Amino acid sequence: MAPVQTTNKTSIIKITDLDFFYGDTQALFKINLTIAKNRITSFIGPSGCGKSTLLRCMNRMYDVIRNTKASGSILFDNNNILQTSTDVTGLRRRIGMVFQKSNPFAKTIYENVVYGLRIAGENKKSVLDQAVEESLKGTSLFDEVKDRLNESALGLSGGQMQRLCIARAIAIKPDVILMDEPCSALDPKSTAKVEELMLNLKKDYSIVIVTHNMQQSSRISEYTAFFLEGRLMEKDTTQKIFTNPSKKETEDYITGKFG
Amino acid sequence: MSNIFIWGRKNLYPTTGQGIISIAIVSLVGLVLWNFLPWSIFNAVWVADNSDVCRQAGGACWAFIWEKLYFILFGFYPAEERWRAWLVLALFLGGILYSGRSKSWTLSLIVVWLGLVVSMMLLLNGTLLGLPTVETSYWGGLVLTIILAMTGIIFSYPFGVLLALGRANQRLPVIRGICVSIIEIIRGVPFISLLFMASLMLPLFLPSGFVIPKLVRAIVAVIIFSGCYLAETVRGGLAAVSRGQYEAAQSLGLSYWKTMGLVILPQALSKVIQPTVGSFISLFIDTTLVVIISMYDLLGAARAAASDSAWLGFAREAYVFLALIYFAFCYTLSKYSRRLEKDILTKKVH
């Protein structure tokens, strides 16, 4: 029976039979997965298993790479975003992304946060000021940088830069935030801050995080999906995956037998 | 006196090895000056009515330059309309002075120079301003060199940037292929042959009766040639911008042109200021090659002046004078680029 082609109140993205190719190499095989609304979903699995690729399918970031092809459907707001008619820039404003390596623009802290808003045509100072304050408070960066908003963002520490990038992503108020190993370049203290921040953010946003750190996955996410060689092996509540996985591969991976 | 001694000891003779090198260099410079100064200054003739005075003196004949100055500066531009050419030089100097202030370093500078070059061409031609028409074939000397170099720089830069963007685009293989072919073909061909093609072969492909002035053909050749070299320079700059910057811009919902125009290009272009200005300097110097399609730019005019039978034998003076002019331009450009780069790098914020 064909799956019901809608997203409902509890899910925000519905992925159906997704295949993905880099040239002739197939990177994802028949992925079926729903992303829960206002929850944190984590993708785990060994390197090269396709979890980052899947993340980049959800906001069409693979578009910039040559010879990529996706088939199947990713339903967001009742539209299949894989269709060529999708307004990709509009989609990316609603599904934001944070990357492994923090990538602030070579501009001031203030300008970094309001960049997406300015691009969308917002130039009113009061609106921008408010967005800066809200976003920086939301990423608990405000107190640390409030006296140097007009200094270059490149002068921040690694952890601060990553939180600035999150602030930049939430300033345009997306529905979903995709995070591609956001803490892998951070020290434990900064990691703790980002994790705390994610727990706060899920009130307003649905978060998908790719991580290599299984403790992180178990600490913060409600749902966990385990990938292996381009296939979704198992998806369930995080508690179930980590205490009683139904597949042997999942158990081997989370107990550190491979990966 | 002792100060000079201490300075010399510290800077010229800190160790025996470096001291020997200093002595060698100082003597070499001394030797050159010893021979050059008497010819160029002490025995030189500065004012003379005819070449006989010069021939008897044995030194440099700067009177020859003085005699031929108008020709070297303006070529065959009609004498009674020369004030227009002077005005063009004045506009050019004004543009240089304006660009020299760091306050002027904004995008509007491009518009200023575009406006300058258009008004220069209108002024030289004259028709649209109600002045007697002077055909482009009468333009020459320094004025022609300036027109060639300015139009070359102003148009080859955006052309080069577009070629580089086309080449770097992963998603449009056809455009990418076209850009790669243009860049590689043009870069594989000497500038002279491109000039010949523009001047001799292009008219063959055009319908008869359809004439493009030689000047325009030469300018197009300069733009295409220089643009392809610039494209490779810009490509280097694009490759130096980290992938994260593309991703950040894309993930914020910036379109391709906004990503490039607002995020990537400002960083990429400022990384390659020095090689870019290097390309501009080559372009400026390469314009001398239009001599071979019988246009009288600065070099062409000076050579023509030196072959005047009344003033034969003073080519050396002409070349020294030319070298000074070219050096002044190129040095100004390179000095300017260093200031620009310093300014941008210290600001760190585009």
Interface residues (C-beta under 8 A of the other chain):
Chain A: N59 M61 D63 V64 I65 R66 T89 G90 L91 R92 R93 G96 M97 F99 K101 S102 N103 P104 F105 A106 K107 T108 Y115 G116 I119 A120 S152 L154 C165 R168 A169 I172
Chain B: Q170 R171 P173 S242 G244 Q245 Y246 E247 A248 A249 Q250 S251 L252 G253 L254 S255 K258 L262 V263 Q267 K348 V349 H350
